[in-house]
Amino acid sequence: SPLQKKLLRVLQEKTIERVGGRETIPVDVRVIAATSRDLESAIKAQEFRSDLYFRLNVGLITLPPLRERPEDIEELMEYFWEKHGPEFGCGTKLSLDDEALALLKRQTWPGNVRHLRNVVRKLLLLSRSFVVTAAIVERALAQMEPPQVAGNQTLQEFIRQMVESAVRGEADEDDHGTVGAGGSAFEGVGWPP
C-alpha cells in the first residue's frame, strides 16, 4: 500500500516531505507498533510489505489475549477501578469477592482488555457498595451484551425499549424503589414526540 511504502521510506531514510512540499526534512523517530493481526499471514497474502515488517520487527513482544491469562484479571480490575473510581464517586480501592473473581476469570473476553475496562466501568455504575459480588458481575456482563433488534421493530420502539430497560436496571438497585417506579420511563419528558 502507498502508506506502507511511505512509512518504510521514513524509517529507512529518516526523512519526510510535507504534503505539497519539495524539500526533505530530517526526522529522528522511533516507532512502537501494535497489531492484533497475524502479519506473517498478511505478508503471504501480499497485504503487508515484508520489508516494512522486518524493519519494524526489531524487538517483538507477544502478548496473549486476556482469555489466555486469567491471572492478570484481578490486577487489571484494580488498575481500572483505581483509575475510573473517582469519576463515578467511588473509592479507588476495589474489593472483589472470590466468587466474582472466579466468574470474571471464566469469561472469554472477546474485546480483550478494553472489554474488561468497560465491565469495570459498568460495575462502578452498578455497585452501591465497595464490595463487588458475583451477582453484580453477572448483571454487568448481561448488560454488556449487544441489544437484539426485532425484525419488525421501529427505531423509536427500539430506543424506548433500551431506555426503559436501563431505567428498570436502576430501579433494581434503588433501595427506595423510586427510580423508574410506575408508568413509562418517558412520562413527563415529552418523548416520543
N, C-alpha and C positions, 0 to 999 in steps of 0.2 A: 504494500500500500504506500501511497505517497507520504503519509505521515511517518510510517516506519522508516522510510528512506531518509527523511529529514532528520529524524531523531538519531539515526545511525551516523549521519554526517556531523551532527553536533558532538556526539560522543567521540568520533574519530578525529575530527579536525579541530575541535574545541573553538569553533566559531559559529556565529549566526548572522543572518541577514534579516534586517527588518522588512516587513511587508512593504513592497514598493521601493525599498532601499536598494542601493547599489554597492555600498561598502560593507565589508565583513567586519564584524565586531568580535573580538576575542572574549571568550567566556570560560570561567572556571566552575564547572558543575560536577556534582556527584549525584547519582541517581539511585534512589531506593524504589524498587518496583515490586508490586504485589499482584498476584492474579489467582483466580480460582480455576482457571483453565489449564488443561494439560498442554503446555506449549510444545512439547516434543511431538504430540499428535498433530498440533496445528502446523508445525513445520512440515510434517509428512503430507498434510493436506494442502500445503502451499498457502496457508492462511497467515503465517507468521514467518518473517525472514530469519533464516538460520544465522546469518552474520550478526544480526541485531541480538538474537538470543545469546550467542556466545560472547558478545560484547557486554551484555547486561549480567550474564551469569558468572560473575567474579566470585561472589560468596552466596551460597544458596542456603536458605533456612526453610525447611519444610515444616509447616505447622499443620498437624492433622485437624480435621473438623472437630468441633466440640463434642459430637456424639461419641467420638473415639477417645475422649479424655475427660470422662465424668469427674475425675478427681479435681479438676480445675473449677468446677461449677461453684462450690462454696466460696472460694476466694474471689471469683469474678462477681458473684452476687454481693459480697461485702463491698467490693470496689464500687459497683454501680449504686448500691444503696447509699454509701457514703457520699458519692458524687451527686445523686439526684434527691436524696432525702430532704435536704433543706428547701428545695423547690416546692415540695409537697407538704411542708410544715412538719415533717417527721424528723426524728433524730438521725444522726449519722451512724448509729450502731445497730446492726442487723441482728435479730435473734430469730433463728430458723430452727424449728423443731426437727427432730430426726426423721419423722415420717415425711415431712415436707421436703427435706433434702433428698431422701430416697426417691420420692416421686419425681423431683427435678432431674435426678441422675438417670432416670429411666426414659426421659424424653429423647427424641431423635434430633431435635434442634435443626430443622431444615433451613432456618435463617441464620444458623451458626451463632456467633457471639452477639450480633445485632438483635437476633431473636430473644436471646436471654436478657439483654439490656431492656428490651421492650416489655418483657414479662416482669422484670423488676419494677419498671415504671408503673405497670398495671397493679402490681402488688402494693406499691406505695399509695395508689388511689383507693384500693380496696381494704387495706389493713387499717383497722381502727386502734390497734394496739402495737406494741413494739415486738410482738411475737408473731411470726408468720407460721401458720398451721397448714397442714395438708389440705384442709377444706378450702382455705383461701387460695392456695396454689391451684387446686382443681378448678376453682371458679375463674381465676385469672387465665388459665390455659384455655378454658372453654370459651371465654370472651375473646380470645385471640384468634379463634377460628374464623376464616373468612365467611362473611354472610352469604347465605344462599338466596338467590332471587328466583321466585316462581316465574315460570314462563309467561303467565297471563297477568303478572303484577305490573302496575304502572310505577313510574319513578316516584310519584307522590306517595303511593301506598307503601313502597319500599322504605322511603325516608321516614314515614310515620311509624312503621314497624320498628325501625332501628332506634329512633328516638324513644319510643315507648319502652322498648326493651332496656335501653340504657337507664331510663328513669326507674323502671321496676328493679333493676340491679341496685340502684342507690337505695331504694326503699327497703330492700332486704337487709342492708347494713345499718339502716337508721333505727336506733333504739326506740324512738318515739313513733315510728310508723307514719311520719308526716310527709316525707318526700315521696311524691308521686301517688299519694293516697287519694283514692276516689276519682272517678271520671277519667277523661283523656289527659294525656301529658300536654296537650295543646290548648286546653281550656284557658281562656283569658289572654292568649298571646296572639290571637288573630291569624292562626295558621291551621290548616291550609286556607289559602285565600278564597 
